[in-house]
């Protein structure tokens, strides 16, 4: 029997037209600064495409976030937290597209 013991929130950002490594670094740092201390966040990692050369790998995004929570309820608190809204306000000009994948683990 499968028992879910956590919730993983994976967010992929495509940079705005003309955005480069500096924008990617600013976005990752903004995520670390605003999101990592929100109650319920167990772990937050920000990274960049690995450039893996396989047909099933999408390297077209600019920044990836992996955020772990103990539960879906903790994730829901995070979504409405003022620091999450502040991150969006301060950093949304850096991206043109966002794709989210959530998983129960």
Secondary structure, DSSP 4 states (H G I P E B T S, - for coil): ------EEEEEEEEEPTT--HHHHHHHHHHHHHHHTTSTTEEEEEEE-------TT-----SEEEEEEESSHHHHHHHHT-HHHHHHHHHHGGGEEEEEEEEEE-
